Amino acid sequence: MSQRKFMGLVGGATASGLGIAQAGQRSATATAEPAHDDEQEFPLIIANMPATPRQKAWVVGVAVLLIVLAAIIAPFARIQLGQINGFVPVLQTALALAELITAALLFAQFAIQPQGALLALASGYVFSGSFAFLQTLAFPNGYAPAGVIGDGLDSPAWLYVLWHTAFPAAILVYGFTKDRSTGGRRGRPAIAAIAIAIGCIAATVAGLTWMVTAKAEFLPSFYENDVRHQTPLGNQVNLILLLWNVTALTVLFVRMRTILDLWLMVTLLAYLPNFLVAIIGSSVRFTIGWYAARGFVLIGSCMLLTVLLIETMFLYSRLASVIALQRRERANRLLSIDAVTGAIAHELRSPLGAISLNAATGLSHLRAASPELEDLENILFDIEADGNRAADIISSIREMTIKTAHGGALTSVEDVAELALRLLKHDLLANGVSVATEFEGNIPPVALDSTELQQIVLNLCKNAIDAMSSVPADQRKLRMKTGLDGGTMVHLSVEDSGTGITPSHQERIFDPFFTTKQGGMGLGLAISSNLAARCGGKLRLVKSDADGSIFELGMPTSAPSSVQ
C-alpha cells in the first residue's frame, strides 16, 4: 500500500495561476460546477485574500533588497550631485499617476466588496497622489523657476509634510478597521460613497494647499533663506514623520492577514529612507541621498499597483479556467440530453402512430350502424399493446442513460477530492482552515458519475467549514482520507474539528429539509445521500461529538446489476 500525506493550508501561492485548470487536465472526468452558497460566499477580491507562504517569502526578499540598497547608498548620501531640474517633475508625476491608478483599483474593489477600510485606503492613495503632484507644481525649477504655486522655498516642504502625513493616517484607519464586517451594499450605494469620498478629498486637498501656498508666510519656516540651511524644525518634523510611518508599519505588522497588508508594509518600508536621509544625513537637495530617497518613494508607490495588477491577472486566469470547465460540462450535458430526446422521439414515433391509427379505426367502427364488437375488442387490445410497448421503450432508454451516467463512466475518487479542495481553496484560506489528506493511491475508480461525486465532496467540505466557524482559527482542521475495503468498496471520509452534532439531530441529519444551520435549506446531505445510494453506495455519519464530526462515503468499484 502506498500512502501519501500532506498538511498545511490549502493553496500555495496565488501565482499558481492555472491550478484549477491543471487539476481538470489530470482528471477529465472530475469536472463539475462547484456548489456555492450565495448567502455565505463573498467575492474573490485581492484585498481579502489571505497571504500564502510563498507571497510572504517574496515580501521578505523585496524588503531585504530595499534594506541592502539603502545600506549601500548610506555612506555616500551627503555627496552633492548636479542639479537635474527635470528630475522631480518626471519622477513625481509618474509617482502621482501610479498612486491614482492604485486608488482607482482599490475603489473598484470597494465597489465589489464595500468595506470602510478599503474606502479609507483608496482615499489615502488619492491624498498621496494629489499632494505628490502639487509638490511638483510648487517645486522650484520644476515647471517654473520659483514653482507654479507657493513661495518656492517652504511651500514644497509643507506639501511634502501633508503628503507623508495623510498616507500613513489612511493606512492606520485601514489597519484598525479592516477586520470589521462589510459596511455597505454593492452597486449605487458603493458608487455614491466613492463619489462623496472623492468630493471630500478634493475639498480638503484644495483647502490645505491654499493654506501652505497662499499663506506660507504665516507658517513656520523649514529653511533659512536657502535650501542648504535647514532650521531645527526640519529635522524635528522628519523625525515625527519617521515615527508616524513606523507606527503605521507596526499596526500593519501586528494585524497582518492578507496580501494587501503585506505589500502595504513594503510600501511603508520603502518610504523610510526618505526620512532617515533627512535626519541622519541632510535635507539638502540634489545629493545622492536626496535622489536615492525619492527613488525609493517611487518604488514604494509602484509596488502595490504592480501586485494588484499581477494578482488580478492570476485571479482572472483561474476564474477563466473554472468557466471553461463549466462550459465544457454544460456542453456534455446538452449533448446527452439531445441524444436522449432524439432516441425517445425516434422510438416512440412508431407505437404512438399505431395507437392513433387504432383509435381512429375504433371511432369509425363505433359510428357505424352496426359496430362489430369483436373488431373493437381487437383494436383495444392493439392499443393496450402499443401503450405497453411505449412504456417499455421509455424504461429501456432510462436504463440506458443510468448505465451511461453511473455504470459506464468510472471516476477516480482521489482526483475528484483534490479538485474539490482546489475549488474550495479560497473558502478554506479565508476561514483559516488547515487541511490534511491521507490518500492511499492506486485506488480503483468507483461507479459514480464525477459530477455527482464532486457535488457530494463539495457539500461535505462546505458543511465542515461551516461547522468550524465558531472554533478558534488555529483549531480549524479538515481531514480527508481514502481507503479500500475488500477490493470492492472505496471509502472517502471527511473529518472536521467543529463543535459536533447533537445526538437528537444525528438521527435526522440526512432527512430532507432538516438543517442545523441558520438560513440552510436542509437539502445538501439528503441529495448527497440519494446520489450515493443510486450507485449502490452509502453516505453515513461515523461519529460526532465535541471534537468534531466524521462523514464517510462508501462507493462500489463496479455498478451493481440491480441498480436501476
Secondary structure, 3 states (H helix, E strand, C coil): CCCEEEEEECCCCHHHCCHHHHHHHHCCCCCCCCCCCCCCCCCCCHHHCECCHHHHHHHHHHHHHHHHHHHHHHHHCCCECCCCCCHHHHHHHHHHHHHHHHHHHHHHHHHHCCCHHHHHHHHHHHHHHHHHHHHHHHCCCCCCCCCCCCCCCCHHHHHHHHHHHHHHHHHHHHHHHCCCCCCCCCCHHHHHHHHHHHHHHHHHHHHHHHHHHCCHHHCCCCECCCCCCECHHHHHHHHHHHHHHHHHHHHHHHCCCEHHHHHHHHHHHHHHHHHHHHHHHCCCCCEHHHHHHHHHHHHHHHHHHHHHHHHHHHHHHHHHHHHHHHHHHHHHHHHHHHHHHHHHHHHHHHHHHHHHHHHHHHHHHHHCCCCCHHHHHHHHHHHHHHHHHHHHHHHHHHHHHHHHHHHHCCECHHHHHHHHHHHCHHHHHHCCCEEEEEECCCCCCECCCHHHHHHHHHHHHHHHHHHCCCCCHHHCEEEEEEEEECCCEEEEEEEECCCCCCHHHHCCCCCCCCCCCCCCCCCHHHHHHHHHHHCCCEEEEEEEECCEEEEEEEEECCCCCCCC
